[in-house]
Amino acid sequence: MTQPSVPSEKGAEVGRRIGVGLMYGLWKPRVLGAWKVPASGPLIFAINHSHNIDGPMVMGVAPRPTHFLIKKEAFIGPLDPFLTGIGQLKVDRDTTDRTAITRALGVLDNGGVLGIFPEGTRGEGDFAALRAGLAYFAVRGGAPIVPVAVLGSTERRGRLIKALPPLRSRVDVVFGDPFDAGDGSGRRTRKALDEATERIQKQLAAHLENARRLTGR
């Protein structure tokens, strides 16, 4: 049985450049803490999710090309080959998508950056409900996690689309300090992953609180 191919880092770099143009053209990103992102080695960005632009925004302003796990429903029509071409990962959230898991671990094995929305779907963006997938990838892939807070305007005035911040409004992207989710034992039992998820939730919530204080959001 052939292994699923690992998405191209060159493709993800193309996606990063497209993201830079789009995000700086439509909004006013302010990036804080990018210097904290390790320059090399496997890494996971754990991003809160309250706007539809959160993924493209991080893709555009992050200092390294990023491969995001994106729900398969987004891969429709011409978006399918485009997203695949820029190194993004299609995932079926209704099942254990082994192909997506293998490809995501391949990104980490190759020293790349994986982008994950640990809350699963767009919501309050407060990291209140975490899925265990983030802990699995962090422990199994031996990758530190960098928490990322995307804080956009919550005003409804000026919005063309409900799930987007008003055009030309400021959007803050705050990168936090990298941390290890595991306890150092390398265990991947259910109990170990539950404990790792709890550690992750505390770290992400603390980062979000700090980011809000820092930006006044």
C-alpha positions in Angstrom: 0.0 0.0 0.0 1.5 3.4 -1.0 1.9 6.0 1.6 0.0 9.3 1.1 2.3 12.0 -0.3 3.5 14.8 2.0 2.3 18.2 0.9 4.9 20.4 -0.8 6.7 23.0 1.3 7.3 25.0 -1.8 3.5 25.0 -2.4 3.0 26.3 1.2 5.5 29.1 0.6 3.5 30.1 -2.5 0.4 30.1 -0.3 2.2 32.3 2.2 3.1 34.9 -0.5 -0.5 34.9 -1.8 -1.7 35.3 1.8 0.6 38.2 2.4 -0.8 40.1 -0.6 -4.4 39.4 0.2 -4.3 40.0 4.0 -2.3 43.3 3.8 -4.5 44.4 0.9 -7.8 43.8 2.6 -7.0 44.4 6.3 -4.4 45.9 8.4 -2.5 43.1 10.2 -0.4 43.9 13.2 1.9 41.0 14.0 3.4 40.5 17.5 5.8 37.9 18.8 6.8 36.4 15.4 10.4 36.3 16.7 9.3 33.6 19.1 8.6 31.1 16.3 11.5 28.6 16.0 13.3 29.1 12.6 13.5 25.4 11.9 12.3 22.0 13.0 8.8 20.5 13.4 6.2 22.9 14.8 2.5 23.2 15.4 0.6 26.5 15.3 -2.5 26.2 17.5 -4.8 29.0 16.4 -8.1 30.3 17.9 -10.9 30.4 15.4 -13.5 33.2 15.4 -13.2 34.6 11.8 -13.1 32.9 8.4 -9.8 34.8 7.7 -8.0 33.3 10.6 -6.2 30.6 8.5 -5.3 32.8 5.5 -4.2 35.5 7.9 -1.8 33.3 9.8 -0.6 31.7 6.5 0.2 35.2 5.3 1.9 36.7 8.3 3.7 33.7 9.8 7.5 33.6 9.4 7.4 30.1 8.1 5.2 28.3 5.4 2.3 26.5 7.1 0.3 23.4 6.1 -3.2 23.7 7.6 -5.6 20.9 8.3 -8.8 22.2 6.6 -12.2 20.6 6.5 -12.9 18.7 3.3 -16.0 20.8 2.6 -13.7 23.7 1.7 -12.2 21.8 -1.1 -14.9 22.4 -3.7 -14.6 23.2 -7.4 -11.4 25.1 -8.3 -10.6 25.5 -4.6 -9.7 21.8 -4.5 -6.6 21.9 -6.8 -5.7 25.4 -5.5 -5.6 24.4 -1.8 -3.9 21.2 -2.5 -1.3 23.0 -4.7 -0.4 25.4 -1.9 0.3 22.5 0.5 -2.9 22.4 2.5 -4.4 19.2 4.0 -7.9 18.0 3.4 -9.5 16.3 6.4 -12.8 14.5 6.9 -13.9 15.7 10.4 -16.7 13.0 10.5 -14.4 10.1 10.7 -10.8 9.1 11.7 -9.2 10.3 8.5 -6.0 8.2 8.4 -4.8 9.7 5.1 -4.9 13.2 6.6 -3.3 12.0 9.8 -0.4 10.3 7.9 0.1 13.4 5.7 0.1 15.7 8.7 2.6 13.6 10.6 4.7 13.6 7.3 4.8 17.4 7.5 6.2 17.2 11.1 8.6 14.3 10.2 10.0 16.6 7.5 10.5 19.4 9.9 7.6 21.5 8.6 4.9 23.6 10.3 1.4 22.2 10.8 -1.5 24.7 11.4 -4.4 23.4 13.6 -7.6 25.0 14.9 -7.9 23.0 18.1 -11.5 24.0 18.7 -12.4 22.2 15.5 -14.9 24.8 14.1 -15.3 28.5 14.0 -16.9 29.7 17.3 -16.1 32.0 20.2 -12.4 31.7 19.5 -11.6 31.3 23.2 -10.0 27.8 23.2 -12.8 26.6 25.6 -13.4 23.3 23.9 -10.3 21.4 22.6 -10.2 18.3 20.5 -7.6 15.6 21.4 -6.1 15.7 17.8 -3.7 18.6 18.7 -2.3 16.6 21.6 -1.9 13.5 19.4 0.1 15.4 16.7 2.2 17.2 19.3 3.2 14.1 21.2 3.4 11.7 18.2 5.2 14.2 16.0 7.6 15.4 18.7 6.6 19.0 17.9 6.4 22.0 20.2 3.3 24.1 20.0 3.2 27.8 19.4 -0.1 29.4 20.5 -1.5 32.0 18.0 -4.2 34.4 18.9 -6.0 36.2 16.0 -8.0 39.1 17.3 -10.1 41.0 14.8 -12.8 43.6 15.2 -16.0 42.3 16.6 -18.0 45.3 15.3 -20.8 44.4 13.0 -20.7 47.8 11.4 -18.7 47.8 8.1 -18.9 44.0 7.7 -19.6 42.8 4.2 -19.8 39.2 5.4 -20.8 38.3 8.9 -17.8 35.9 9.5 -15.2 38.5 8.5 -13.8 41.6 10.2 -14.7 44.9 8.5 -12.4 45.6 5.5 -9.3 47.7 6.3 -9.8 47.2 10.0 -6.9 46.2 12.2 -6.4 42.5 12.9 -3.9 41.5 15.5 -1.9 38.2 15.3 0.0 37.4 18.4 2.4 34.5 18.5 3.2 33.0 21.9 6.1 31.1 23.4 6.6 27.5 22.1 5.9 24.7 24.6 5.9 20.9 24.8 2.5 19.2 25.3 3.8 15.9 26.5 5.2 15.0 29.9 8.5 13.9 28.4 7.7 10.2 28.5 6.6 9.9 24.9 3.5 8.0 26.0 0.5 8.1 23.7 -2.1 6.3 25.8 -5.5 7.8 26.1 -4.7 9.0 29.7 -1.5 10.7 28.5 -3.2 12.4 25.6 -6.0 13.6 27.9 -3.4 15.0 30.3 -1.6 16.7 27.4 -4.9 18.2 26.1 -5.4 19.7 29.6 -1.9 21.2 29.6 -2.5 22.6 26.1 -5.8 24.2 27.1 -4.3 26.0 30.0 -1.4 27.3 27.9 -3.6 28.4 25.1 -6.1 30.1 27.4 -3.3 31.9 29.2 -1.8 33.1 25.9 -5.2 34.4 24.7 -5.7 36.3 27.9 -2.2 37.8 27.6 -2.8 38.6 23.9 -6.0 40.5 24.7 -4.3 42.4 27.5 -1.4 43.2 25.1 -3.6 44.4 22.3 -6.4 46.0 24.3 -9.0 43.7 22.5 
